[in-house]
Amino acid sequence: MFNTKNDLYAFTIKVYNRLKRGRFMVRFIRSKDVHGLCYKGLNWIELTADGEILTTLVHEMLHDIYPKWEEEKVASMEKLVMAQLSHRQMINLMKALSDSLDKNYKLLRKL
């Protein structure tokens, strides 16, 4: 997994598409215990702003995309992905995250 540029590209596209579609929720939380949470099967992740946001995003999206993976495998794949992401891929993921956070914030304010 993630042994080729095509594998990495396919993963980043999955993350990008999840963040851009209307049915995926991302929000920031305050927590001293965790950097992020993934609610598997609910299309919902939460991130803390005090950690490595991109790394945590990748980690939680791995949980979301591969829900059967154990924590050890997710952590290993997170390191592999982060070591291979290009500058452009990082920028695109951060932009998609920002857009998703903004969209979700506006939705939550309406409630």
VMD Tcl script that builds the backbone (N, CA, C; Angstrom):
set m [mol new atoms 333]
animate dup $m
set s [atomselect $m all]
$s set {name element resname resid chain x y z} {
  {N N MET 1 A 0.831 -1.183 0.000}
  {CA C MET 1 A 0.000 0.000 0.000}
  {C C MET 1 A 0.872 1.241 0.000}
  {N N PHE 2 A 0.585 2.190 -0.840}
  {CA C PHE 2 A 1.312 3.445 -0.971}
  {C C PHE 2 A 2.770 3.224 -1.381}
  {N N ASN 3 A 2.999 2.172 -2.173}
  {CA C ASN 3 A 4.349 1.891 -2.643}
  {C C ASN 3 A 4.674 2.629 -3.928}
  {N N THR 4 A 3.663 3.146 -4.602}
  {CA C THR 4 A 3.894 3.864 -5.851}
  {C C THR 4 A 3.245 5.240 -5.779}
  {N N LYS 5 A 3.654 6.089 -6.697}
  {CA C LYS 5 A 3.040 7.421 -6.771}
  {C C LYS 5 A 1.557 7.306 -7.106}
  {N N ASN 6 A 1.184 6.308 -7.885}
  {CA C ASN 6 A -0.237 6.118 -8.222}
  {C C ASN 6 A -1.057 5.770 -6.985}
  {N N ASP 7 A -0.507 4.945 -6.075}
  {CA C ASP 7 A -1.201 4.615 -4.827}
  {C C ASP 7 A -1.414 5.871 -3.991}
  {N N LEU 8 A -0.369 6.663 -3.879}
  {CA C LEU 8 A -0.456 7.896 -3.103}
  {C C LEU 8 A -1.437 8.866 -3.740}
  {N N TYR 9 A -1.380 8.984 -5.057}
  {CA C TYR 9 A -2.306 9.860 -5.768}
  {C C TYR 9 A -3.757 9.420 -5.554}
  {N N ALA 10 A -4.008 8.120 -5.637}
  {CA C ALA 10 A -5.369 7.602 -5.436}
  {C C ALA 10 A -5.861 7.918 -4.022}
  {N N PHE 11 A -4.986 7.784 -3.032}
  {CA C PHE 11 A -5.374 8.106 -1.659}
  {C C PHE 11 A -5.686 9.595 -1.510}
  {N N THR 12 A -4.818 10.446 -2.033}
  {CA C THR 12 A -5.058 11.888 -1.890}
  {C C THR 12 A -6.333 12.308 -2.607}
  {N N ILE 13 A -6.649 11.689 -3.721}
  {CA C ILE 13 A -7.902 11.986 -4.428}
  {C C ILE 13 A -9.097 11.571 -3.564}
  {N N LYS 14 A -9.008 10.407 -2.910}
  {CA C LYS 14 A -10.094 9.967 -2.028}
  {C C LYS 14 A -10.298 10.964 -0.885}
  {N N VAL 15 A -9.210 11.415 -0.290}
  {CA C VAL 15 A -9.310 12.385 0.800}
  {C C VAL 15 A -9.919 13.683 0.278}
  {N N TYR 16 A -9.391 14.162 -0.832}
  {CA C TYR 16 A -9.876 15.410 -1.423}
  {C C TYR 16 A -11.375 15.322 -1.715}
  {N N ASN 17 A -11.800 14.238 -2.330}
  {CA C ASN 17 A -13.219 14.074 -2.674}
  {C C ASN 17 A -14.102 14.001 -1.427}
  {N N ARG 18 A -13.625 13.324 -0.373}
  {CA C ARG 18 A -14.404 13.266 0.855}
  {C C ARG 18 A -14.573 14.663 1.454}
  {N N LEU 19 A -13.491 15.436 1.445}
  {CA C LEU 19 A -13.559 16.777 2.024}
  {C C LEU 19 A -14.430 17.720 1.203}
  {N N LYS 20 A -14.447 17.529 -0.091}
  {CA C LYS 20 A -15.182 18.448 -0.962}
  {C C LYS 20 A -16.665 18.123 -1.068}
  {N N ARG 21 A -17.054 16.875 -0.815}
  {CA C ARG 21 A -18.467 16.543 -0.957}
  {C C ARG 21 A -19.237 17.056 0.255}
  {N N GLY 22 A -20.498 17.280 0.065}
  {CA C GLY 22 A -21.313 17.910 1.077}
  {C C GLY 22 A -21.644 17.058 2.282}
  {N N ARG 23 A -21.463 15.748 2.208}
  {CA C ARG 23 A -21.906 14.868 3.284}
  {C C ARG 23 A -20.786 14.490 4.258}
  {N N PHE 24 A -19.659 15.150 4.225}
  {CA C PHE 24 A -18.545 14.816 5.116}
  {C C PHE 24 A -18.328 15.958 6.093}
  {N N MET 25 A -18.263 15.649 7.385}
  {CA C MET 25 A -18.123 16.664 8.425}
  {C C MET 25 A -16.703 16.655 8.997}
  {N N VAL 26 A -16.093 17.831 9.028}
  {CA C VAL 26 A -14.814 18.028 9.691}
  {C C VAL 26 A -14.976 19.221 10.612}
  {N N ARG 27 A -14.503 19.071 11.833}
  {CA C ARG 27 A -14.534 20.222 12.727}
  {C C ARG 27 A -13.373 20.144 13.703}
  {N N PHE 28 A -13.030 21.290 14.272}
  {CA C PHE 28 A -11.988 21.355 15.288}
  {C C PHE 28 A -12.596 21.137 16.665}
  {N N ILE 29 A -11.835 20.466 17.511}
  {CA C ILE 29 A -12.235 20.252 18.897}
  {C C ILE 29 A -11.068 20.648 19.800}
  {N N ARG 30 A -11.371 20.822 21.076}
  {CA C ARG 30 A -10.324 21.027 22.079}
  {C C ARG 30 A -10.179 19.719 22.846}
  {N N SER 31 A -8.960 19.219 22.889}
  {CA C SER 31 A -8.711 17.984 23.624}
  {C C SER 31 A -7.238 17.908 23.986}
  {N N LYS 32 A -6.971 17.493 25.203}
  {CA C LYS 32 A -5.594 17.259 25.635}
  {C C LYS 32 A -5.215 15.798 25.471}
  {N N ASP 33 A -6.213 14.967 25.192}
  {CA C ASP 33 A -5.996 13.521 25.130}
  {C C ASP 33 A -5.696 12.998 23.731}
  {N N VAL 34 A -6.264 13.638 22.703}
  {CA C VAL 34 A -6.111 13.140 21.336}
  {C C VAL 34 A -5.837 14.302 20.387}
  {N N HIS 35 A -5.263 13.984 19.231}
  {CA C HIS 35 A -5.062 14.986 18.171}
  {C C HIS 35 A -6.204 14.966 17.172}
  {N N GLY 36 A -6.917 13.843 17.120}
  {CA C GLY 36 A -8.026 13.733 16.188}
  {C C GLY 36 A -8.872 12.517 16.500}
  {N N LEU 37 A -10.070 12.524 15.924}
  {CA C LEU 37 A -11.005 11.410 16.085}
  {C C LEU 37 A -11.671 11.136 14.756}
  {N N CYS 38 A -11.941 9.869 14.493}
  {CA C CYS 38 A -12.682 9.467 13.307}
  {C C CYS 38 A -13.888 8.668 13.772}
  {N N TYR 39 A -15.048 9.096 13.340}
  {CA C TYR 39 A -16.268 8.367 13.642}
  {C C TYR 39 A -16.576 7.495 12.418}
  {N N LYS 40 A -16.043 6.293 12.454}
  {CA C LYS 40 A -16.113 5.380 11.314}
  {C C LYS 40 A -17.552 5.135 10.891}
  {N N GLY 41 A -17.776 5.244 9.595}
  {CA C GLY 41 A -19.091 4.997 9.031}
  {C C GLY 41 A -20.015 6.202 9.076}
  {N N LEU 42 A -19.602 7.273 9.729}
  {CA C LEU 42 A -20.447 8.458 9.847}
  {C C LEU 42 A -19.979 9.625 8.984}
  {N N ASN 43 A -18.882 9.450 8.252}
  {CA C ASN 43 A -18.321 10.535 7.433}
  {C C ASN 43 A -18.048 11.766 8.290}
  {N N TRP 44 A -17.360 11.561 9.401}
  {CA C TRP 44 A -17.127 12.637 10.364}
  {C C TRP 44 A -15.760 12.440 11.008}
  {N N ILE 45 A -14.924 13.479 10.956}
  {CA C ILE 45 A -13.673 13.479 11.704}
  {C C ILE 45 A -13.569 14.779 12.479}
  {N N GLU 46 A -12.817 14.731 13.561}
  {CA C GLU 46 A -12.540 15.916 14.353}
  {C C GLU 46 A -11.035 16.023 14.555}
  {N N LEU 47 A -10.533 17.250 14.519}
  {CA C LEU 47 A -9.106 17.517 14.644}
  {C C LEU 47 A -8.887 18.544 15.740}
  {N N THR 48 A -7.735 18.463 16.406}
  {CA C THR 48 A -7.359 19.522 17.331}
  {C C THR 48 A -6.400 20.458 16.606}
  {N N ALA 49 A -6.470 21.719 16.958}
  {CA C ALA 49 A -5.636 22.715 16.280}
  {C C ALA 49 A -4.243 22.813 16.877}
  {N N ASP 50 A -3.976 22.087 17.949}
  {CA C ASP 50 A -2.680 22.211 18.614}
  {C C ASP 50 A -1.636 21.202 18.132}
  {N N GLY 51 A -1.996 20.361 17.197}
  {CA C GLY 51 A -1.067 19.344 16.713}
  {C C GLY 51 A -0.666 19.584 15.270}
  {N N GLU 52 A -0.132 18.581 14.673}
  {CA C GLU 52 A 0.223 18.604 13.259}
  {C C GLU 52 A -1.066 18.370 12.472}
  {N N ILE 53 A -1.673 19.423 11.987}
  {CA C ILE 53 A -3.006 19.322 11.395}
  {C C ILE 53 A -3.004 18.426 10.162}
  {N N LEU 54 A -2.059 18.605 9.263}
  {CA C LEU 54 A -2.041 17.785 8.043}
  {C C LEU 54 A -1.787 16.318 8.377}
  {N N THR 55 A -0.850 16.065 9.261}
  {CA C THR 55 A -0.553 14.681 9.657}
  {C C THR 55 A -1.780 14.039 10.303}
  {N N THR 56 A -2.451 14.789 11.173}
  {CA C THR 56 A -3.650 14.264 11.834}
  {C C THR 56 A -4.766 14.046 10.829}
  {N N LEU 57 A -4.901 14.955 9.874}
  {CA C LEU 57 A -5.900 14.773 8.812}
  {C C LEU 57 A -5.642 13.474 8.063}
  {N N VAL 58 A -4.410 13.246 7.647}
  {CA C VAL 58 A -4.056 12.014 6.930}
  {C C VAL 58 A -4.371 10.804 7.799}
  {N N HIS 59 A -3.995 10.856 9.062}
  {CA C HIS 59 A -4.226 9.736 9.973}
  {C C HIS 59 A -5.720 9.414 10.105}
  {N N GLU 60 A -6.524 10.442 10.353}
  {CA C GLU 60 A -7.966 10.211 10.543}
  {C C GLU 60 A -8.650 9.795 9.241}
  {N N MET 61 A -8.173 10.299 8.117}
  {CA C MET 61 A -8.746 9.880 6.832}
  {C C MET 61 A -8.368 8.432 6.513}
  {N N LEU 62 A -7.200 8.003 6.937}
  {CA C LEU 62 A -6.860 6.586 6.781}
  {C C LEU 62 A -7.845 5.725 7.570}
  {N N HIS 63 A -8.181 6.166 8.786}
  {CA C HIS 63 A -9.195 5.445 9.571}
  {C C HIS 63 A -10.533 5.418 8.824}
  {N N ASP 64 A -10.899 6.544 8.235}
  {CA C ASP 64 A -12.189 6.638 7.541}
  {C C ASP 64 A -12.222 5.773 6.279}
  {N N ILE 65 A -11.176 5.835 5.495}
  {CA C ILE 65 A -11.139 5.130 4.208}
  {C C ILE 65 A -10.900 3.629 4.397}
  {N N TYR 66 A -10.103 3.275 5.408}
  {CA C TYR 66 A -9.788 1.866 5.678}
  {C C TYR 66 A -10.223 1.511 7.109}
  {N N PRO 67 A -11.523 1.429 7.357}
  {CA C PRO 67 A -12.025 1.259 8.728}
  {C C PRO 67 A -11.622 -0.049 9.407}
  {N N LYS 68 A -11.207 -1.038 8.677}
  {CA C LYS 68 A -10.831 -2.322 9.281}
  {C C LYS 68 A -9.369 -2.359 9.729}
  {N N TRP 69 A -8.584 -1.346 9.338}
  {CA C TRP 69 A -7.182 -1.316 9.729}
  {C C TRP 69 A -7.051 -1.048 11.221}
  {N N GLU 70 A -6.106 -1.725 11.844}
  {CA C GLU 70 A -5.772 -1.494 13.248}
  {C C GLU 70 A -4.963 -0.207 13.370}
  {N N GLU 71 A -4.918 0.341 14.563}
  {CA C GLU 71 A -4.215 1.605 14.817}
  {C C GLU 71 A -2.745 1.543 14.394}
  {N N GLU 72 A -2.107 0.427 14.640}
  {CA C GLU 72 A -0.697 0.268 14.289}
  {C C GLU 72 A -0.471 0.417 12.779}
  {N N LYS 73 A -1.334 -0.178 11.976}
  {CA C LYS 73 A -1.206 -0.081 10.525}
  {C C LYS 73 A -1.504 1.341 10.062}
  {N N VAL 74 A -2.516 1.978 10.641}
  {CA C VAL 74 A -2.843 3.358 10.276}
  {C C VAL 74 A -1.654 4.264 10.569}
  {N N ALA 75 A -1.052 4.122 11.743}
  {CA C ALA 75 A 0.093 4.949 12.116}
  {C C ALA 75 A 1.270 4.722 11.166}
  {N N SER 76 A 1.501 3.483 10.786}
  {CA C SER 76 A 2.582 3.163 9.852}
  {C C SER 76 A 2.327 3.774 8.475}
  {N N MET 77 A 1.102 3.635 7.980}
  {CA C MET 77 A 0.753 4.189 6.670}
  {C C MET 77 A 0.754 5.723 6.691}
  {N N GLU 78 A 0.356 6.309 7.803}
  {CA C GLU 78 A 0.395 7.771 7.944}
  {C C GLU 78 A 1.825 8.278 7.719}
  {N N LYS 79 A 2.788 7.630 8.352}
  {CA C LYS 79 A 4.189 8.029 8.199}
  {C C LYS 79 A 4.640 7.878 6.751}
  {N N LEU 80 A 4.238 6.794 6.120}
  {CA C LEU 80 A 4.599 6.552 4.727}
  {C C LEU 80 A 4.002 7.612 3.808}
  {N N VAL 81 A 2.733 7.931 4.012}
  {CA C VAL 81 A 2.067 8.954 3.199}
  {C C VAL 81 A 2.745 10.306 3.396}
  {N N MET 82 A 2.964 10.692 4.645}
  {CA C MET 82 A 3.541 12.007 4.925}
  {C C MET 82 A 4.942 12.146 4.339}
  {N N ALA 83 A 5.685 11.060 4.288}
  {CA C ALA 83 A 7.037 11.098 3.724}
  {C C ALA 83 A 7.028 11.264 2.204}
  {N N GLN 84 A 5.904 10.920 1.568}
  {CA C GLN 84 A 5.845 10.940 0.112}
  {C C GLN 84 A 5.050 12.100 -0.482}
  {N N LEU 85 A 4.243 12.791 0.324}
  {CA C LEU 85 A 3.414 13.867 -0.220}
  {C C LEU 85 A 4.281 14.974 -0.821}
  {N N SER 86 A 3.882 15.418 -1.988}
  {CA C SER 86 A 4.569 16.554 -2.593}
  {C C SER 86 A 4.060 17.848 -1.971}
  {N N HIS 87 A 4.780 18.906 -2.197}
  {CA C HIS 87 A 4.363 20.224 -1.711}
  {C C HIS 87 A 2.978 20.567 -2.250}
  {N N ARG 88 A 2.741 20.321 -3.531}
  {CA C ARG 88 A 1.455 20.619 -4.158}
  {C C ARG 88 A 0.336 19.791 -3.533}
  {N N GLN 89 A 0.591 18.510 -3.271}
  {CA C GLN 89 A -0.428 17.660 -2.646}
  {C C GLN 89 A -0.770 18.169 -1.248}
  {N N MET 90 A 0.254 18.587 -0.505}
  {CA C MET 90 A 0.007 19.144 0.828}
  {C C MET 90 A -0.871 20.390 0.745}
  {N N ILE 91 A -0.552 21.260 -0.183}
  {CA C ILE 91 A -1.331 22.491 -0.368}
  {C C ILE 91 A -2.775 22.155 -0.724}
  {N N ASN 92 A -2.963 21.238 -1.663}
  {CA C ASN 92 A -4.320 20.867 -2.090}
  {C C ASN 92 A -5.131 20.261 -0.947}
  {N N LEU 93 A -4.508 19.418 -0.141}
  {CA C LEU 93 A -5.221 18.830 0.987}
  {C C LEU 93 A -5.575 19.893 2.028}
  {N N MET 94 A -4.657 20.812 2.286}
  {CA C MET 94 A -4.942 21.874 3.261}
  {C C MET 94 A -6.046 22.808 2.755}
  {N N LYS 95 A -6.042 23.090 1.458}
  {CA C LYS 95 A -7.114 23.919 0.890}
  {C C LYS 95 A -8.459 23.206 1.000}
  {N N ALA 96 A -8.483 21.922 0.683}
  {CA C ALA 96 A -9.727 21.154 0.777}
  {C C ALA 96 A -10.192 21.098 2.234}
  {N N LEU 97 A -9.264 20.941 3.168}
  {CA C LEU 97 A -9.622 20.941 4.588}
  {C C LEU 97 A -10.208 22.290 4.982}
  {N N SER 98 A -9.561 23.355 4.573}
  {CA C SER 98 A -10.049 24.699 4.891}
  {C C SER 98 A -11.447 24.932 4.337}
  {N N ASP 99 A -11.666 24.553 3.093}
  {CA C ASP 99 A -12.991 24.707 2.484}
  {C C ASP 99 A -14.040 23.897 3.234}
  {N N SER 100 A -13.688 22.676 3.623}
  {CA C SER 100 A -14.615 21.811 4.336}
  {C C SER 100 A -14.942 22.384 5.711}
  {N N LEU 101 A -13.932 22.866 6.417}
  {CA C LEU 101 A -14.158 23.466 7.735}
  {C C LEU 101 A -15.068 24.684 7.628}
  {N N ASP 102 A -14.831 25.502 6.624}
  {CA C ASP 102 A -15.639 26.703 6.423}
  {C C ASP 102 A -17.086 26.337 6.106}
  {N N LYS 103 A -17.271 25.384 5.209}
  {CA C LYS 103 A -18.617 24.936 4.831}
  {C C LYS 103 A -19.352 24.343 6.029}
  {N N ASN 104 A -18.662 23.501 6.784}
  {CA C ASN 104 A -19.288 22.865 7.946}
  {C C ASN 104 A -19.593 23.880 9.046}
  {N N TYR 105 A -18.735 24.862 9.220}
  {CA C TYR 105 A -18.980 25.910 10.207}
  {C C TYR 105 A -20.264 26.671 9.872}
  {N N LYS 106 A -20.426 26.997 8.605}
  {CA C LYS 106 A -21.620 27.710 8.175}
  {C C LYS 106 A -22.874 26.865 8.378}
  {N N LEU 107 A -22.768 25.565 8.113}
  {CA C LEU 107 A -23.915 24.669 8.329}
  {C C LEU 107 A -24.272 24.573 9.809}
  {N N LEU 108 A -23.272 24.444 10.657}
  {CA C LEU 108 A -23.530 24.317 12.083}
  {C C LEU 108 A -24.105 25.604 12.682}
  {N N ARG 109 A -23.711 26.737 12.151}
  {CA C ARG 109 A -24.242 28.019 12.653}
  {C C ARG 109 A -25.720 28.173 12.342}
  {N N LYS 110 A -26.172 27.538 11.281}
  {CA C LYS 110 A -27.597 27.627 10.896}
  {C C LYS 110 A -28.489 26.810 11.825}
  {N N LEU 111 A -27.903 25.825 12.501}
  {CA C LEU 111 A -28.701 24.945 13.371}
  {C C LEU 111 A -29.142 25.598 14.640}
}
mol reanalyze $m
mol bondsrecalc $m
mol representation Tube
mol addrep $m
